[in-house]
Amino acid sequence: MKFISPKIDYTFKKIFGSQQSTDILISFLNAIIYGGKKVIESLTIFNPYNPKICRVDSRIAPTLDVKAVLVDGSIVVIEMQVARMAGFNKRVAYNLAKAYANQLETGEDYLLLNPAIAVTITDFILFKNTEDAINQFVFQEKTKKFECLEEQLQLIFLELPKFQKALSELNSLADKWIYFLKEATRLDDIPENLGEVAEIEKALNIANKINLSAE
């Protein structure tokens, strides 16, 4: 078996953003956001691309890879970024703010706003002052560090290069999903400890080249 890299734009959207991939996305988000706890039980995947406004010009074309709304109304936007780009941090903040603000039409009550979470996966290192592969950020007071806004806005970053565990060392659900993202192209079959997670096995089968046409 040979697998296409999940980091490639097409493959990433196929695995995590297709309507038949709800269970995959639930497992992945529970792993990355909630440490493997089954907090998310249901979600709806939306196409983040609006064909009415999409243009060839990259300055105005949408940049989100996957957008989902959880059963409690929370919005999650997920992006896979392989290479560094100018203004990347600003783009992440912009996409999160846009997802939050776009919930309301003009004149609607602010009480209708639901939390928004941006999950950003990078194939490069963003934060040199920590060895952790997953880092979560919320608004907090600058010196005393207490939180505000009741976690209405969250930024979660997954830096793939920081993850160094071997296949035999994978313990948590997050470990297995990160390994899948980083190392799928090196696999010749579906390892037992990845296959025991039904959603990862399904993701690997989607990425299996034999299941894809040349086109």
C-alpha positions as CSV (number, residue, x, y, z in Angstrom):
1,M,0.0,0.0,0.0
2,K,1.1,3.5,-0.8
3,F,-0.4,6.6,0.8
4,I,-0.7,10.2,-0.4
5,S,0.5,12.7,2.1
6,P,-2.4,14.0,4.2
7,K,-0.6,17.4,4.2
8,I,-1.4,17.9,0.5
9,D,-4.3,20.3,0.1
10,Y,-6.5,17.9,-1.9
11,T,-5.9,14.9,0.4
12,F,-6.4,16.9,3.6
13,K,-9.8,18.2,2.4
14,K,-10.8,14.7,1.1
15,I,-9.9,13.1,4.5
16,F,-11.2,15.8,6.9
17,G,-13.6,17.9,4.9
18,S,-15.8,15.5,3.0
19,Q,-19.4,14.9,4.1
20,Q,-18.6,11.2,4.7
21,S,-15.7,12.2,6.9
22,T,-17.7,13.5,9.9
23,D,-16.5,10.6,12.2
24,I,-12.9,11.2,11.2
25,L,-13.0,14.9,12.0
26,I,-14.7,14.3,15.3
27,S,-12.0,11.9,16.3
28,F,-9.2,14.3,15.2
29,L,-10.7,17.3,16.9
30,N,-11.3,15.4,20.1
31,A,-7.7,14.3,20.0
32,I,-6.1,17.7,19.3
33,I,-8.5,20.1,21.2
34,Y,-9.6,17.9,24.1
35,G,-6.7,15.5,24.7
36,G,-8.7,12.5,23.4
37,K,-11.8,13.0,25.6
38,K,-15.0,12.4,23.7
39,V,-16.2,16.0,24.1
40,I,-17.4,16.4,20.5
41,E,-20.1,13.9,19.7
42,S,-21.6,15.5,16.6
43,L,-20.7,18.2,14.1
44,T,-21.6,19.4,10.6
45,I,-18.9,20.0,8.0
46,F,-19.3,23.1,5.7
47,N,-17.6,23.9,2.5
48,P,-15.4,27.0,3.5
49,Y,-15.2,28.0,-0.2
50,N,-17.9,30.4,-1.5
51,P,-18.0,30.0,-5.3
52,K,-19.7,33.3,-5.7
53,I,-16.6,35.2,-4.4
54,C,-13.8,32.8,-5.2
55,R,-11.2,34.3,-7.6
56,V,-7.9,33.3,-9.0
57,D,-6.4,36.2,-7.2
58,S,-4.9,34.7,-4.0
59,R,-5.3,38.0,-2.1
60,I,-9.1,37.4,-2.0
61,A,-9.5,33.7,-2.5
62,P,-10.6,31.7,0.7
63,T,-7.8,30.1,2.6
64,L,-9.6,27.7,5.0
65,D,-9.2,24.0,4.5
66,V,-12.1,22.8,6.6
67,K,-14.9,24.5,8.5
68,A,-17.2,22.7,11.0
69,V,-20.0,23.6,13.4
70,L,-20.2,21.5,16.5
71,V,-23.5,20.4,18.0
72,D,-23.3,23.2,20.6
73,G,-22.9,25.8,17.9
74,S,-19.2,26.4,18.3
75,I,-17.4,27.0,15.0
76,V,-14.1,25.3,14.2
77,V,-11.9,26.3,11.3
78,I,-9.0,24.0,10.4
79,E,-6.0,24.9,8.2
80,M,-3.0,22.9,7.1
81,Q,0.0,25.0,6.2
82,V,3.0,23.3,4.7
83,A,5.3,26.3,4.0
84,R,6.0,29.6,5.7
85,M,4.4,32.6,4.2
86,A,4.5,36.4,4.9
87,G,1.8,37.5,7.4
88,F,0.9,33.9,8.4
89,N,0.1,34.8,12.0
90,K,-2.1,37.7,10.9
91,R,-3.9,35.4,8.5
92,V,-4.7,32.9,11.2
93,A,-6.1,35.7,13.4
94,Y,-8.1,37.1,10.5
95,N,-9.7,33.7,9.7
96,L,-10.6,33.2,13.3
97,A,-12.1,36.7,13.7
98,K,-14.0,36.3,10.4
99,A,-15.5,33.0,11.4
100,Y,-16.6,34.6,14.7
101,A,-18.0,37.8,13.2
102,N,-19.7,36.1,10.2
103,Q,-22.2,34.4,12.5
104,L,-24.3,37.6,12.7
105,E,-26.2,39.5,10.2
106,T,-26.5,43.3,10.6
107,G,-28.6,44.1,13.6
108,E,-28.6,40.7,15.2
109,D,-28.0,40.3,18.9
110,Y,-24.5,39.6,20.1
111,L,-26.0,36.9,22.4
112,L,-26.3,34.7,19.3
113,L,-22.6,34.5,19.0
114,N,-21.0,31.1,19.6
115,P,-17.4,30.3,20.4
116,A,-14.9,30.0,17.5
117,I,-11.8,27.8,17.5
118,A,-9.0,27.9,14.9
119,V,-6.9,24.7,14.6
120,T,-3.8,25.4,12.6
121,I,-1.4,22.6,11.6
122,T,2.0,23.6,10.4
123,D,4.8,21.7,8.8
124,F,7.3,24.1,10.2
125,I,8.1,25.4,13.7
126,L,6.3,28.5,15.0
127,F,7.2,28.7,18.7
128,K,10.8,28.2,19.5
129,N,10.3,28.7,23.2
130,T,8.4,25.4,23.7
131,E,9.0,21.8,22.7
132,D,5.3,21.0,22.9
133,A,3.8,20.1,19.5
134,I,0.3,21.3,20.5
135,N,-0.2,24.8,22.0
136,Q,-3.5,26.4,22.9
137,F,-4.1,30.1,23.3
138,V,-7.0,32.1,24.8
139,F,-7.4,35.8,25.7
140,Q,-5.9,36.5,29.1
141,E,-4.7,39.4,31.2
142,K,-1.1,40.2,30.2
143,T,0.6,40.1,33.6
144,K,-1.8,38.2,35.9
145,K,-2.7,35.6,33.2
146,F,-6.3,35.2,34.1
147,E,-8.7,34.5,31.2
148,C,-11.4,36.7,29.8
149,L,-14.1,36.4,27.1
150,E,-15.0,32.9,28.5
151,E,-12.9,31.2,25.7
152,Q,-15.0,32.7,23.0
153,L,-12.0,32.8,20.8
154,Q,-9.3,30.1,20.8
155,L,-6.2,29.5,18.8
156,I,-4.7,26.0,18.7
157,F,-1.5,25.2,16.8
158,L,-0.1,21.8,16.0
159,E,3.6,21.9,14.8
160,L,4.4,18.6,13.1
161,P,8.2,18.9,13.1
162,K,8.2,18.9,17.0
163,F,6.6,15.5,17.1
164,Q,9.4,12.9,17.2
165,K,7.8,9.7,18.5
166,A,8.3,6.4,16.7
167,L,5.4,4.2,15.7
168,S,6.0,1.9,18.7
169,E,5.9,4.9,21.1
170,L,2.4,6.1,20.2
171,N,0.2,6.1,23.3
172,S,-2.5,8.7,23.0
173,L,-5.1,9.4,20.4
174,A,-3.4,12.7,19.6
175,D,0.0,10.8,19.1
176,K,-1.7,8.6,16.5
177,W,-3.3,11.4,14.6
178,I,-0.1,13.5,14.6
179,Y,1.9,10.4,13.4
180,F,-0.7,9.8,10.6
181,L,-0.4,13.4,9.4
182,K,3.4,13.4,9.5
183,E,4.4,9.9,8.5
184,A,1.6,8.4,6.3
185,T,3.7,8.5,3.1
186,R,6.4,6.3,4.9
187,L,3.9,3.5,5.6
188,D,3.7,0.3,3.5
189,D,0.5,-0.9,5.2
190,I,-1.8,0.1,8.1
191,P,0.0,-0.5,11.4
192,E,-1.9,-2.4,14.1
193,N,-1.7,0.5,16.6
194,L,-3.1,3.0,14.0
195,G,-5.7,0.5,12.6
196,E,-7.2,0.0,16.1
197,V,-8.5,3.6,15.8
198,A,-11.3,3.1,13.2
199,E,-11.3,6.7,12.1
200,I,-7.5,6.6,11.4
201,E,-7.9,3.4,9.5
202,K,-10.6,5.0,7.4
203,A,-8.4,8.1,6.8
204,L,-5.6,5.8,5.6
205,N,-7.9,4.0,3.2
206,I,-9.0,7.4,1.8
207,A,-5.3,8.3,1.3
208,N,-4.5,5.0,-0.2
209,K,-3.3,5.6,-3.8
210,I,-5.0,2.4,-5.1
211,N,-8.4,3.9,-4.2
212,L,-7.8,7.0,-6.3
213,S,-8.0,7.5,-10.1
214,A,-5.0,9.0,-12.0
215,E,-7.1,12.1,-12.4
